[in-house]
Structure formats: structure tokens, C-alpha cells
Amino acid sequence: MSSRENGRGKGLPGEKTEEKDSVRISPDVIGIVAGIAAQEVAGIAGMSGGIVDGIAQRLGRKDFSKGIKVTLEKETVSLDLAVVVDYGVKIMETARDLKEKVRSTVEEVTGLAVASIKVNVVGINLAREQAGDSSSQEDNDEL
């Protein structure tokens, strides 16, 4: 009789059980995987931790799961991403690319199905060249 048949192997969200063996993937790990995937999408400047910290965090820092909420139900995962996009990108296309990249990476790495991904664009990143273009040109002329 397997552990599923005797009622002991129902498992936790994100857990795959085969008889007595099990693997549980932490929501934090899923968030990190999603954050690393998001870093690879052109037009995504960074992730935002939300209203609490109020500061958009650049991707590439140690906390890749910043701005990512993970919800696990059985063997499916839902993700909410709070992102900052680069000025000038087509937001809908960038969000579509982000969802495709995150979905494929999370499913490939974890083996869990991604039920939904919600992208919340919470800010726009102005490149330094655009924000300070005229002042940097004047500084160069003085040298």
C-alpha cells in the first residue's frame, strides 16, 4: 500500500511524493528562479519590493525574489511580479516576453505547472543618458 493510499502522503503545496520519498520546493526558491529568469528579459530594469520599502531594486542584487509573490496550490504555482521597465519599451510586449520566460524557466527548473502570472508594472526606469543628457554634455565641454 502506498503512502497516498493510506492517507499519510497527501503532501504539501509544491511537494511531489512517491511512496516514502518526497521533495518540497520552497516558495522562496521558486521566487529566486523567477527573479533570475526576469533578469534575462530585455526591457525589465528591475523588481520592486512594493509599497513597504518604496524603492525599486535593480536586478542583479542577491535578493532575486524581491517583488515576486509566490502562491502554491498542490503541484501548481501562481506568481505576481512587480516590475520596473525601461523607458521607451513597449510595455505589453515586454510583459508578454517576461511571462513567457518566467513560465518556461519555472516549469523547467521545478517541474511544477505555472497556473498564472500577473505582471504589475510599478515604475519606469530612465536611463542616465536620457535623464542627465544635457548636463553631461555641458560637463564634457568644460573639460
N, C-alpha and C positions, 0 to 999 in steps of 0.2 A: 504494500500500500504506500503510495507516495505521500509526501508531506502535504500536498494540496488536497488529497482525498480525505485526510484525517483532520483537516481544518487548521493545522498549525502553519501552513505555508502560504497564507494569503498575501503576505508581503506588504511592504510599504511603497508609497509612490516612488517611482524611479528605481525600483528593485526588481531584478529578474531572478526567479527562483527555479532551480531544477533540483528536485528532491531535497537533499540536506544542504546543498551549496547555494549561496546567494551572493549577489553583487548589488550594492546600493550606491547610486551616484548622487552625491550631494548637490543640492541646488546651487551652491557656490561654485562647484566645478563646472556645472552647465553654464552658469553666468560667465565664467572665465573663458570657456570655449567660445561662447557667443561674442564676447568682447574682443577676443583675438581675431575672430572672423570679421567683425565690424571694422577693425583696424585696416584690413586689406581692401576695403571698398573706397574707390576714388570718390571724393566729394564729401566724405564724412570727416569733419575736423576733430571731433571728439565726442565724449559722452558727458552727460550731465547727471550729477547725483541727485538732482531735484531741488525743491524749494529749501530743504533743510540746510544744505551747505551753500546754495545760491551761486556757486562758482562752477562754470563748465570745466571739466577736467580733460586735458589733452590725452588722446590715446597714446600708448607707449609707456605710461606710468605702470607701476606694479599692480595697481588695483584695476584689472581688466574688467571686472564685473560692475564697476561703477556705472550707474544709470541703467542697470538691467534688472528687471524683476522677473523671477522665475517661479512658475506655478506648476507643480507636478500632480498629475492625477493618473493613477495606475501606471501604464507604460507610455503615457503621452505627456508632453511638456508644452506650456504656453509661455510666451515671452513678451514683455513690454520693454521697449527700448526708448530711452530718452536721449536724443542725439542733437549735436550741433553740426550744421552743414556749412560748407564753404560758400562764401558769397559768389553768386554767378552760376551755380549749378542748377540744373533742372531738378527741383525737389522731388517731384513724383517719380521721375526716372531713377534718381539716386536712392530713394526709399525702396523702390522695387528691386534694384540691384542688391541693396542691403538685406532685404528679406530673403532673396534667393540664396545669397552667400551664407547667411546665418543659418537658414533652414538646412541647407545641404551639409554644412560643416557639423552642426549639432547632431543631425541624424547619423552622419557617417562616423563621428567620433564616439557617440554614446550608444548608438543602436536604438535610441528612443525615437518615437514619432513626434514630430512637431505639429501640434494641433493648430496653433495660431501664433502670429507675430504681429504685434501692434507697434508701429513706429510713431513716436511723438517728437516732432521737430520743435525743440525748445529754444533754439538760438541760431544765429548766423555768425560765422567767423569771417572777419575782414582781414585779408592778408596785410602784412606790414607794408608791403609796397603800395597797396591801394590806400591804406589809412594815412600813411605819412609820406606819400609820394612827393608832394611839393616841398615839404620841409627838408627831406633828404637831398633833393636836387639842389636846394639853396646851400646846404651844408657842403656839398661837393664843390660848388662854385667858389666858396670862400677858401678852400684848401689850395 
